[in-house]
Each structure stands twice: as structure tokens, then as C-alpha cells.
């Protein structure tokens, strides 16, 4: 099983898809990396030679921010928003949608109001006085 950037790449998948198992590498970035290394995208990960794996490892680790570095950078950016007390930061603190999504009806799971059956998650009607 090839290991790139501390992640075990699945052997039974095409290398183009297998690279997307690394945090920070999606489909388009995977294609760009394979174009740079001149490796076919339909080759299975188990069929790669050691020199091809080394090429991939060198390009990925040298040119792109992935895994721990990327996660750390995102965490720091969110922490900065929380510290300065901006709108996005307060939404992160409250665990609510940050980017302007409708929150009256569509974010039950984020708010913790999941309804498994009809009426199970609804708040009760106010008691008459």
C-alpha cells in the first residue's frame, strides 16, 4: 500500500481517485499532479513503481499544503475570526451556518434538533396561562 504524506493510499483504486484520499487534494488537483509527474490517471495505485511514488511524494510535499499543515491553517483562521468577534466568528462559536444559509428550517442537524419521527424533535406548544 503506497504511503504519501502520512496517508495510506488505497491500492485497488485508480491513482487519480486514490490521491483524493489525502486531505487537501481533490479531483482537479489530483489531475494537475498526475500531469506534472506524467503518470496516467487510469493506472491502479498498486501498479505504480517506487520511482513514480517518489515523484508523487516529492511534488505533493514540496508544492502543496496538505494534511496537518492545511488543517492547522484552517483552525488558526477560524480562531482569528472568533477572537476578533466578527459575525462569522460568532456563528462558528454558536455552531450555526456561517455563510448566510437559511437557518429557520434547513439546519436542524447543526442546531441539534434532529427529528427521527414526526413530532419527536418539535418544541412543545406554550402552556396556556
N, CA, C and O atoms as a GROMACS GRO file, in nm:
protein
  516
    1UNK      N    1   0.084  -0.118   0.000
    1UNK     CA    2   0.000   0.000   0.000
    1UNK      C    3   0.089   0.124   0.000
    1UNK      O    4   0.162   0.147   0.096
    2UNK      N    5   0.083   0.205  -0.106
    2UNK     CA    6   0.167   0.326  -0.111
    2UNK      C    7   0.128   0.423   0.000
    2UNK      O    8   0.011   0.438   0.035
    3UNK      N    9   0.229   0.488   0.055
    3UNK     CA   10   0.206   0.584   0.162
    3UNK      C   11   0.263   0.719   0.119
    3UNK      O   12   0.384   0.733   0.097
    4UNK      N   13   0.175   0.817   0.106
    4UNK     CA   14   0.215   0.951   0.064
    4UNK      C   15   0.163   1.049   0.168
    4UNK      O   16   0.045   1.047   0.202
    5UNK      N   17   0.249   1.135   0.218
    5UNK     CA   18   0.215   1.240   0.314
    5UNK      C   19   0.148   1.184   0.438
    5UNK      O   20   0.058   1.246   0.495
    6UNK      N   21   0.192   1.065   0.480
    6UNK     CA   22   0.139   1.005   0.602
    6UNK      C   23   0.003   0.942   0.586
    6UNK      O   24  -0.062   0.908   0.685
    7UNK      N   25  -0.042   0.924   0.461
    7UNK     CA   26  -0.174   0.863   0.436
    7UNK      C   27  -0.154   0.738   0.350
    7UNK      O   28  -0.083   0.740   0.250
    8UNK      N   29  -0.217   0.630   0.392
    8UNK     CA   30  -0.214   0.509   0.311
    8UNK      C   31  -0.312   0.524   0.195
    8UNK      O   32  -0.431   0.545   0.215
    9UNK      N   33  -0.259   0.514   0.074
    9UNK     CA   34  -0.340   0.528  -0.046
    9UNK      C   35  -0.400   0.391  -0.078
    9UNK      O   36  -0.327   0.291  -0.075
   10UNK      N   37  -0.531   0.381  -0.108
   10UNK     CA   38  -0.590   0.251  -0.140
   10UNK      C   39  -0.531   0.193  -0.268
   10UNK      O   40  -0.515   0.264  -0.368
   11UNK      N   41  -0.498   0.065  -0.265
   11UNK     CA   42  -0.432   0.001  -0.379
   11UNK      C   43  -0.525  -0.031  -0.493
   11UNK      O   44  -0.484  -0.027  -0.609
   12UNK      N   45  -0.650  -0.062  -0.462
   12UNK     CA   46  -0.741  -0.112  -0.565
   12UNK      C   47  -0.812  -0.002  -0.643
   12UNK      O   48  -0.905  -0.032  -0.718
   13UNK      N   49  -0.771   0.122  -0.627
   13UNK     CA   50  -0.834   0.233  -0.699
   13UNK      C   51  -0.735   0.295  -0.798
   13UNK      O   52  -0.614   0.281  -0.784
   14UNK      N   53  -0.791   0.363  -0.899
   14UNK     CA   54  -0.707   0.436  -0.993
   14UNK      C   55  -0.636   0.547  -0.916
   14UNK      O   56  -0.690   0.602  -0.821
   15UNK      N   57  -0.514   0.578  -0.960
   15UNK     CA   58  -0.431   0.673  -0.885
   15UNK      C   59  -0.496   0.810  -0.878
   15UNK      O   60  -0.478   0.883  -0.780
   16UNK      N   61  -0.571   0.848  -0.981
   16UNK     CA   62  -0.638   0.978  -0.981
   16UNK      C   63  -0.737   0.988  -0.865
   16UNK      O   64  -0.747   1.092  -0.801
   17UNK      N   65  -0.810   0.882  -0.838
   17UNK     CA   66  -0.906   0.878  -0.728
   17UNK      C   67  -0.835   0.855  -0.596
   17UNK      O   68  -0.873   0.912  -0.494
   18UNK      N   69  -0.732   0.772  -0.597
   18UNK     CA   70  -0.662   0.737  -0.473
   18UNK      C   71  -0.594   0.859  -0.411
   18UNK      O   72  -0.586   0.869  -0.288
   19UNK      N   73  -0.546   0.952  -0.493
   19UNK     CA   74  -0.481   1.071  -0.438
   19UNK      C   75  -0.579   1.160  -0.363
   19UNK      O   76  -0.538   1.237  -0.276
   20UNK      N   77  -0.708   1.150  -0.395
   20UNK     CA   78  -0.807   1.234  -0.327
   20UNK      C   79  -0.830   1.190  -0.182
   20UNK      O   80  -0.899   1.260  -0.108
   21UNK      N   81  -0.773   1.078  -0.141
   21UNK     CA   82  -0.782   1.035  -0.001
   21UNK      C   83  -0.693   1.120   0.088
   21UNK      O   84  -0.705   1.114   0.211
   22UNK      N   85  -0.604   1.198   0.029
   22UNK     CA   86  -0.519   1.289   0.106
   22UNK      C   87  -0.597   1.417   0.128
   22UNK      O   88  -0.651   1.475   0.034
   23UNK      N   89  -0.603   1.463   0.253
   23UNK     CA   90  -0.676   1.584   0.288
   23UNK      C   91  -0.612   1.703   0.218
   23UNK      O   92  -0.492   1.729   0.235
   24UNK      N   93  -0.690   1.775   0.140
   24UNK     CA   94  -0.639   1.892   0.069
   24UNK      C   95  -0.619   1.867  -0.079
   24UNK      O   96  -0.590   1.960  -0.154
   25UNK      N   97  -0.635   1.742  -0.124
   25UNK     CA   98  -0.623   1.711  -0.265
   25UNK      C   99  -0.758   1.662  -0.315
   25UNK      O  100  -0.810   1.560  -0.268
   26UNK      N  101  -0.814   1.735  -0.410
   26UNK     CA  102  -0.940   1.697  -0.471
   26UNK      C  103  -0.917   1.642  -0.610
   26UNK      O  104  -0.804   1.609  -0.646
   27UNK      N  105  -1.023   1.632  -0.687
   27UNK     CA  106  -1.014   1.572  -0.820
   27UNK      C  107  -0.929   1.656  -0.915
   27UNK      O  108  -0.845   1.602  -0.988
   28UNK      N  109  -0.949   1.788  -0.917
   28UNK     CA  110  -0.875   1.871  -1.012
   28UNK      C  111  -0.728   1.879  -0.976
   28UNK      O  112  -0.642   1.874  -1.064
   29UNK      N  113  -0.697   1.891  -0.847
   29UNK     CA  114  -0.557   1.897  -0.805
   29UNK      C  115  -0.488   1.764  -0.832
   29UNK      O  116  -0.370   1.760  -0.868
   30UNK      N  117  -0.562   1.655  -0.817
   30UNK     CA  118  -0.507   1.523  -0.846
   30UNK      C  119  -0.467   1.514  -0.993
   30UNK      O  120  -0.361   1.460  -1.026
   31UNK      N  121  -0.553   1.565  -1.082
   31UNK     CA  122  -0.521   1.564  -1.226
   31UNK      C  123  -0.397   1.648  -1.255
   31UNK      O  124  -0.312   1.606  -1.334
   32UNK      N  125  -0.386   1.766  -1.193
   32UNK     CA  126  -0.269   1.851  -1.215
   32UNK      C  127  -0.141   1.782  -1.171
   32UNK      O  128  -0.040   1.788  -1.241
   33UNK      N  129  -0.146   1.716  -1.055
   33UNK     CA  130  -0.028   1.648  -1.003
   33UNK      C  131   0.014   1.535  -1.097
   33UNK      O  132   0.132   1.517  -1.124
   34UNK      N  133  -0.083   1.460  -1.147
   34UNK     CA  134  -0.052   1.350  -1.237
   34UNK      C  135   0.002   1.401  -1.371
   34UNK      O  136   0.086   1.336  -1.433
   35UNK      N  137  -0.046   1.517  -1.416
   35UNK     CA  138   0.008   1.576  -1.538
   35UNK      C  139   0.153   1.618  -1.519
   35UNK      O  140   0.236   1.600  -1.608
   36UNK      N  141   0.185   1.674  -1.401
   36UNK     CA  142   0.324   1.714  -1.373
   36UNK      C  143   0.417   1.594  -1.370
   36UNK      O  144   0.530   1.602  -1.420
   37UNK      N  145   0.372   1.485  -1.313
   37UNK     CA  146   0.457   1.367  -1.299
   37UNK      C  147   0.452   1.277  -1.422
   37UNK      O  148   0.529   1.181  -1.431
   38UNK      N  149   0.361   1.307  -1.516
   38UNK     CA  150   0.344   1.229  -1.638
   38UNK      C  151   0.310   1.082  -1.608
   38UNK      O  152   0.365   0.990  -1.668
   39UNK      N  153   0.218   1.065  -1.513
   39UNK     CA  154   0.166   0.932  -1.480
   39UNK      C  155   0.023   0.927  -1.529
   39UNK      O  156  -0.053   1.022  -1.510
   40UNK      N  157  -0.015   0.815  -1.592
   40UNK     CA  158  -0.150   0.800  -1.642
   40UNK      C  159  -0.251   0.798  -1.529
   40UNK      O  160  -0.225   0.742  -1.423
   41UNK      N  161  -0.366   0.860  -1.552
   41UNK     CA  162  -0.465   0.870  -1.444
   41UNK      C  163  -0.541   0.740  -1.422
   41UNK      O  164  -0.603   0.723  -1.317
   42UNK      N  165  -0.536   0.648  -1.518
   42UNK     CA  166  -0.613   0.524  -1.504
   42UNK      C  167  -0.530   0.410  -1.445
   42UNK      O  168  -0.580   0.298  -1.432
   43UNK      N  169  -0.406   0.436  -1.411
   43UNK     CA  170  -0.320   0.333  -1.353
   43UNK      C  171  -0.364   0.304  -1.210
   43UNK      O  172  -0.393   0.397  -1.134
   44UNK      N  173  -0.370   0.177  -1.174
   44UNK     CA  174  -0.404   0.142  -1.037
   44UNK      C  175  -0.289   0.181  -0.944
   44UNK      O  176  -0.173   0.176  -0.984
   45UNK      N  177  -0.321   0.217  -0.823
   45UNK     CA  178  -0.219   0.260  -0.727
   45UNK      C  179  -0.124   0.146  -0.695
   45UNK      O  180  -0.007   0.170  -0.666
   46UNK      N  181  -0.171   0.023  -0.699
   46UNK     CA  182  -0.085  -0.091  -0.668
   46UNK      C  183   0.016  -0.119  -0.780
   46UNK      O  184   0.119  -0.182  -0.755
   47UNK      N  185  -0.011  -0.072  -0.901
   47UNK     CA  186   0.079  -0.095  -1.016
   47UNK      C  187   0.188   0.011  -1.029
   47UNK      O  188   0.273  -0.001  -1.117
   48UNK      N  189   0.189   0.113  -0.943
   48UNK     CA  190   0.291   0.217  -0.951
   48UNK      C  191   0.426   0.164  -0.908
   48UNK      O  192   0.437   0.083  -0.816
   49UNK      N  193   0.529   0.209  -0.976
   49UNK     CA  194   0.666   0.172  -0.939
   49UNK      C  195   0.713   0.266  -0.828
   49UNK      O  196   0.654   0.371  -0.806
   50UNK      N  197   0.819   0.226  -0.761
   50UNK     CA  198   0.867   0.305  -0.647
   50UNK      C  199   0.916   0.443  -0.691
   50UNK      O  200   0.900   0.540  -0.616
   51UNK      N  201   0.975   0.454  -0.810
   51UNK     CA  202   1.022   0.586  -0.856
   51UNK      C  203   0.904   0.678  -0.886
   51UNK      O  204   0.914   0.799  -0.865
   52UNK      N  205   0.791   0.623  -0.935
   52UNK     CA  206   0.673   0.704  -0.960
   52UNK      C  207   0.612   0.752  -0.827
   52UNK      O  208   0.567   0.866  -0.816
   53UNK      N  209   0.611   0.665  -0.729
   53UNK     CA  210   0.560   0.703  -0.597
   53UNK      C  211   0.646   0.813  -0.537
   53UNK      O  212   0.595   0.907  -0.477
   54UNK      N  213   0.778   0.801  -0.553
   54UNK     CA  214   0.869   0.904  -0.502
   54UNK      C  215   0.847   1.038  -0.572
   54UNK      O  216   0.853   1.143  -0.508
   55UNK      N  217   0.821   1.035  -0.704
   55UNK     CA  218   0.792   1.159  -0.778
   55UNK      C  219   0.666   1.225  -0.722
   55UNK      O  220   0.664   1.345  -0.695
   56UNK      N  221   0.561   1.143  -0.704
   56UNK     CA  222   0.436   1.196  -0.649
   56UNK      C  223   0.459   1.256  -0.511
   56UNK      O  224   0.414   1.367  -0.483
   57UNK      N  225   0.531   1.184  -0.426
   57UNK     CA  226   0.557   1.229  -0.289
   57UNK      C  227   0.632   1.361  -0.290
   57UNK      O  228   0.597   1.453  -0.215
   58UNK      N  229   0.735   1.371  -0.374
   58UNK     CA  230   0.815   1.494  -0.380
   58UNK      C  231   0.730   1.613  -0.423
   58UNK      O  232   0.736   1.719  -0.360
   59UNK      N  233   0.653   1.598  -0.530
   59UNK     CA  234   0.573   1.709  -0.580
   59UNK      C  235   0.467   1.751  -0.480
   59UNK      O  236   0.447   1.870  -0.456
   60UNK      N  237   0.399   1.653  -0.420
   60UNK     CA  238   0.291   1.684  -0.326
   60UNK      C  239   0.345   1.755  -0.203
   60UNK      O  240   0.292   1.858  -0.162
   61UNK      N  241   0.451   1.701  -0.144
   61UNK     CA  242   0.502   1.758  -0.020
   61UNK      C  243   0.574   1.890  -0.041
   61UNK      O  244   0.577   1.974   0.050
   62UNK      N  245   0.630   1.911  -0.159
   62UNK     CA  246   0.705   2.034  -0.185
   62UNK      C  247   0.614   2.149  -0.227
   62UNK      O  248   0.635   2.263  -0.185
   63UNK      N  249   0.513   2.122  -0.310
   63UNK     CA  250   0.436   2.228  -0.374
   63UNK      C  251   0.302   2.261  -0.309
   63UNK      O  252   0.249   2.370  -0.329
   64UNK      N  253   0.247   2.169  -0.231
   64UNK     CA  254   0.111   2.189  -0.182
   64UNK      C  255   0.103   2.177  -0.031
   64UNK      O  256   0.181   2.106   0.032
   65UNK      N  257   0.006   2.250   0.026
   65UNK     CA  258  -0.023   2.240   0.168
   65UNK      C  259  -0.129   2.132   0.186
   65UNK      O  260  -0.239   2.142   0.131
   66UNK      N  261  -0.097   2.029   0.262
   66UNK     CA  262  -0.189   1.917   0.278
   66UNK      C  263  -0.189   1.870   0.422
   66UNK      O  264  -0.105   1.910   0.503
   67UNK      N  265  -0.285   1.785   0.452
   67UNK     CA  266  -0.297   1.718   0.582
   67UNK      C  267  -0.282   1.812   0.702
   67UNK      O  268  -0.359   1.907   0.714
   68UNK      N  269  -0.185   1.789   0.788
   68UNK     CA  270  -0.173   1.862   0.915
   68UNK      C  271  -0.153   2.011   0.898
   68UNK      O  272  -0.213   2.090   0.970
   69UNK      N  273  -0.069   2.051   0.802
   69UNK     CA  274  -0.044   2.194   0.780
   69UNK      C  275  -0.172   2.266   0.739
   69UNK      O  276  -0.202   2.375   0.788
   70UNK      N  277  -0.247   2.205   0.649
   70UNK     CA  278  -0.370   2.267   0.600
   70UNK      C  279  -0.474   2.273   0.710
   70UNK      O  280  -0.542   2.375   0.726
   71UNK      N  281  -0.488   2.165   0.786
   71UNK     CA  282  -0.584   2.164   0.897
   71UNK      C  283  -0.549   2.272   1.000
   71UNK      O  284  -0.636   2.343   1.049
   72UNK      N  285  -0.420   2.282   1.030
   72UNK     CA  286  -0.375   2.381   1.127
   72UNK      C  287  -0.404   2.522   1.077
   72UNK      O  288  -0.448   2.607   1.154
   73UNK      N  289  -0.379   2.547   0.950
   73UNK     CA  290  -0.402   2.680   0.893
   73UNK      C  291  -0.551   2.716   0.899
   73UNK      O  292  -0.586   2.830   0.931
   74UNK      N  293  -0.639   2.619   0.868
   74UNK     CA  294  -0.783   2.645   0.875
   74UNK      C  295  -0.826   2.672   1.018
   74UNK      O  296  -0.907   2.762   1.043
   75UNK      N  297  -0.772   2.596   1.114
   75UNK     CA  298  -0.806   2.616   1.254
   75UNK      C  299  -0.764   2.754   1.302
   75UNK      O  300  -0.838   2.820   1.375
   76UNK      N  301  -0.646   2.797   1.261
   76UNK     CA  302  -0.596   2.929   1.301
   76UNK      C  303  -0.683   3.039   1.242
   76UNK      O  304  -0.711   3.138   1.309
   77UNK      N  305  -0.727   3.021   1.117
   77UNK     CA  306  -0.812   3.122   1.053
   77UNK      C  307  -0.946   3.133   1.126
   77UNK      O  308  -0.996   3.244   1.146
   78UNK      N  309  -1.004   3.020   1.165
   78UNK     CA  310  -1.131   3.022   1.237
   78UNK      C  311  -1.112   3.082   1.376
   78UNK      O  312  -1.197   3.157   1.424
   79UNK      N  313  -1.001   3.049   1.441
   79UNK     CA  314  -0.973   3.103   1.574
   79UNK      C  315  -0.959   3.255   1.568
   79UNK      O  316  -1.004   3.326   1.658
   80UNK      N  317  -0.896   3.306   1.462
   80UNK     CA  318  -0.881   3.450   1.445
   80UNK      C  319  -1.017   3.517   1.432
   80UNK      O  320  -1.041   3.622   1.492
   81UNK      N  321  -1.107   3.456   1.355
   81UNK     CA  322  -1.242   3.512   1.340
   81UNK      C  323  -1.315   3.515   1.475
   81UNK      O  324  -1.385   3.612   1.506
   82UNK      N  325  -1.297   3.409   1.554
   82UNK     CA  326  -1.361   3.405   1.685
   82UNK      C  327  -1.303   3.512   1.777
   82UNK      O  328  -1.377   3.578   1.851
   83UNK      N  329  -1.172   3.529   1.773
   83UNK     CA  330  -1.106   3.625   1.862
   83UNK      C  331  -1.145   3.769   1.833
   83UNK      O  332  -1.164   3.847   1.926
   84UNK      N  333  -1.159   3.805   1.706
   84UNK     CA  334  -1.193   3.944   1.675
   84UNK      C  335  -1.342   3.970   1.691
   84UNK      O  336  -1.386   4.084   1.686
   85UNK      N  337  -1.420   3.862   1.710
   85UNK     CA  338  -1.562   3.878   1.739
   85UNK      C  339  -1.646   3.921   1.620
   85UNK      O  340  -1.748   3.987   1.638
   86UNK      N  341  -1.605   3.885   1.501
   86UNK     CA  342  -1.683   3.924   1.384
   86UNK      C  343  -1.803   3.830   1.369
   86UNK      O  344  -1.816   3.732   1.443
   87UNK      N  345  -1.889   3.860   1.274
   87UNK     CA  346  -2.011   3.783   1.253
   87UNK      C  347  -1.980   3.637   1.228
   87UNK      O  348  -2.038   3.549   1.291
   88UNK      N  349  -1.888   3.610   1.135
   88UNK     CA  350  -1.854   3.472   1.104
   88UNK      C  351  -1.798   3.400   1.226
   88UNK      O  352  -1.825   3.282   1.246
   89UNK      N  353  -1.720   3.472   1.306
   89UNK     CA  354  -1.664   3.412   1.427
   89UNK      C  355  -1.771   3.374   1.527
   89UNK      O  356  -1.766   3.266   1.586
   90UNK      N  357  -1.869   3.462   1.546
   90UNK     CA  358  -1.976   3.430   1.641
   90UNK      C  359  -2.061   3.315   1.591
   90UNK      O  360  -2.110   3.236   1.671
   91UNK      N  361  -2.080   3.305   1.459
   91UNK     CA  362  -2.154   3.192   1.403
   91UNK      C  363  -2.078   3.062   1.426
   91UNK      O  364  -2.139   2.958   1.454
   92UNK      N  365  -1.945   3.066   1.413
   92UNK     CA  366  -1.865   2.948   1.442
   92UNK      C  367  -1.879   2.908   1.588
   92UNK      O  368  -1.893   2.790   1.620
   93UNK      N  369  -1.875   3.007   1.678
   93UNK     CA  370  -1.885   2.979   1.821
   93UNK      C  371  -2.018   2.912   1.853
   93UNK      O  372  -2.023   2.819   1.933
   94UNK      N  373  -2.127   2.959   1.791
   94UNK     CA  374  -2.260   2.905   1.818
   94UNK      C  375  -2.291   2.778   1.739
   94UNK      O  376  -2.399   2.722   1.752
   95UNK      N  377  -2.197   2.733   1.657
   95UNK     CA  378  -2.216   2.616   1.570
   95UNK      C  379  -2.337   2.632   1.480
   95UNK      O  380  -2.420   2.542   1.469
   96UNK      N  381  -2.346   2.746   1.416
   96UNK     CA  382  -2.452   2.774   1.320
   96UNK      C  383  -2.390   2.794   1.182
   96UNK      O  384  -2.269   2.813   1.172
   97UNK      N  385  -2.471   2.789   1.076
   97UNK     CA  386  -2.415   2.811   0.942
   97UNK      C  387  -2.350   2.949   0.932
   97UNK      O  388  -2.404   3.048   0.982
   98UNK      N  389  -2.236   2.954   0.867
   98UNK     CA  390  -2.154   3.075   0.865
   98UNK      C  391  -2.177   3.158   0.740
   98UNK      O  392  -2.164   3.280   0.744
   99UNK      N  393  -2.211   3.095   0.631
   99UNK     CA  394  -2.210   3.164   0.502
   99UNK      C  395  -2.347   3.208   0.452
   99UNK      O  396  -2.373   3.205   0.332
  100UNK      N  397  -2.433   3.248   0.543
  100UNK     CA  398  -2.559   3.308   0.503
  100UNK      C  399  -2.669   3.212   0.466
  100UNK      O  400  -2.769   3.253   0.408
  101UNK      N  401  -2.655   3.084   0.498
  101UNK     CA  402  -2.760   2.990   0.465
  101UNK      C  403  -2.883   3.016   0.551
  101UNK      O  404  -2.874   3.072   0.661
  102UNK      N  405  -2.996   2.975   0.501
  102UNK     CA  406  -3.121   2.986   0.575
  102UNK      C  407  -3.112   2.899   0.700
  102UNK      O  408  -3.070   2.784   0.692
  103UNK      N  409  -3.150   2.954   0.813
  103UNK     CA  410  -3.136   2.876   0.935
  103UNK      C  411  -3.269   2.852   1.006
  103UNK      O  412  -3.271   2.790   1.113
  104UNK      N  413  -3.378   2.899   0.948
  104UNK     CA  414  -3.506   2.877   1.015
  104UNK      C  415  -3.549   2.731   1.004
  104UNK      O  416  -3.599   2.673   1.099
  105UNK      N  417  -3.528   2.673   0.885
  105UNK     CA  418  -3.577   2.536   0.866
  105UNK      C  419  -3.470   2.434   0.829
  105UNK      O  420  -3.484   2.316   0.861
  106UNK      N  421  -3.365   2.476   0.763
  106UNK     CA  422  -3.280   2.377   0.698
  106UNK      C  423  -3.157   2.331   0.774
  106UNK      O  424  -3.082   2.251   0.718
  107UNK      N  425  -3.132   2.375   0.895
  107UNK     CA  426  -3.009   2.332   0.961
  107UNK      C  427  -3.038   2.262   1.093
  107UNK      O  428  -2.972   2.287   1.194
  108UNK      N  429  -3.135   2.174   1.092
  108UNK     CA  430  -3.173   2.106   1.216
  108UNK      C  431  -3.056   2.030   1.276
  108UNK      O  432  -3.036   2.033   1.398
  109UNK      N  433  -2.980   1.960   1.193
  109UNK     CA  434  -2.873   1.878   1.248
  109UNK      C  435  -2.765   1.962   1.313
  109UNK      O  436  -2.706   1.921   1.413
  110UNK      N  437  -2.738   2.079   1.259
  110UNK     CA  438  -2.638   2.167   1.318
  110UNK      C  439  -2.687   2.218   1.453
  110UNK      O  440  -2.609   2.229   1.548
  111UNK      N  441  -2.816   2.250   1.461
  111UNK     CA  442  -2.872   2.303   1.586
  111UNK      C  443  -2.898   2.195   1.689
  111UNK      O  444  -2.925   2.226   1.805
  112UNK      N  445  -2.890   2.068   1.649
  112UNK     CA  446  -2.914   1.959   1.742
  112UNK      C  447  -3.060   1.923   1.753
  112UNK      O  448  -3.100   1.856   1.848
  113UNK      N  449  -3.140   1.966   1.658
  113UNK     CA  450  -3.284   1.939   1.660
  113UNK      C  451  -3.316   1.838   1.552
  113UNK      O  452  -3.388   1.870   1.457
  114UNK      N  453  -3.264   1.715   1.565
  114UNK     CA  454  -3.290   1.615   1.463
  114UNK      C  455  -3.423   1.546   1.493
  114UNK      O  456  -3.453   1.512   1.607
  115UNK      N  457  -3.501   1.527   1.388
  115UNK     CA  458  -3.631   1.463   1.404
  115UNK      C  459  -3.625   1.326   1.340
  115UNK      O  460  -3.616   1.314   1.218
  116UNK      N  461  -3.630   1.224   1.421
  116UNK     CA  462  -3.626   1.088   1.367
  116UNK      C  463  -3.766   1.045   1.324
  116UNK      O  464  -3.783   0.980   1.221
  117UNK      N  465  -3.866   1.082   1.401
  117UNK     CA  466  -4.004   1.054   1.364
  117UNK      C  467  -4.080   1.186   1.368
  117UNK      O  468  -4.031   1.286   1.419
  118UNK      N  469  -4.199   1.184   1.314
  118UNK     CA  470  -4.278   1.306   1.307
  118UNK      C  471  -4.310   1.354   1.448
  118UNK      O  472  -4.365   1.279   1.528
  119UNK      N  473  -4.277   1.477   1.476
  119UNK     CA  474  -4.313   1.538   1.604
  119UNK      C  475  -4.217   1.511   1.717
  119UNK      O  476  -4.236   1.564   1.826
  120UNK      N  477  -4.113   1.428   1.696
  120UNK     CA  478  -4.026   1.394   1.809
  120UNK      C  479  -3.931   1.507   1.846
  120UNK      O  480  -3.890   1.517   1.962
  121UNK      N  481  -3.894   1.592   1.750
  121UNK     CA  482  -3.798   1.697   1.780
  121UNK      C  483  -3.861   1.833   1.796
  121UNK      O  484  -3.792   1.930   1.828
  122UNK      N  485  -3.990   1.842   1.775
  122UNK     CA  486  -4.058   1.972   1.784
  122UNK      C  487  -4.062   2.019   1.927
  122UNK      O  488  -4.073   1.941   2.021
  123UNK      N  489  -4.054   2.148   1.941
  123UNK     CA  490  -4.073   2.205   2.074
  123UNK      C  491  -4.222   2.206   2.103
  123UNK      O  492  -4.303   2.230   2.014
  124UNK      N  493  -4.256   2.180   2.225
  124UNK     CA  494  -4.397   2.176   2.263
  124UNK      C  495  -4.460   2.314   2.256
  124UNK      O  496  -4.391   2.416   2.263
  125UNK      N  497  -4.592   2.317   2.243
  125UNK     CA  498  -4.664   2.443   2.240
  125UNK      C  499  -4.660   2.508   2.378
  125UNK      O  500  -4.660   2.439   2.479
  126UNK      N  501  -4.655   2.639   2.381
  126UNK     CA  502  -4.651   2.703   2.514
  126UNK      C  503  -4.777   2.672   2.593
  126UNK      O  504  -4.888   2.668   2.539
  127UNK      N  505  -4.759   2.652   2.722
  127UNK     CA  506  -4.873   2.619   2.809
  127UNK      C  507  -4.960   2.743   2.828
  127UNK      O  508  -4.907   2.853   2.846
  128UNK      N  509  -5.091   2.726   2.825
  128UNK     CA  510  -5.180   2.841   2.845
  128UNK      C  511  -5.171   2.892   2.989
  128UNK      O  512  -5.151   2.814   3.082
  129UNK      N  513  -5.186   3.021   3.005
  129UNK     CA  514  -5.173   3.082   3.139
  129UNK      C  515  -5.300   3.083   3.214
  129UNK      O  516  -5.304   3.131   3.328
   0.00000   0.00000   0.00000
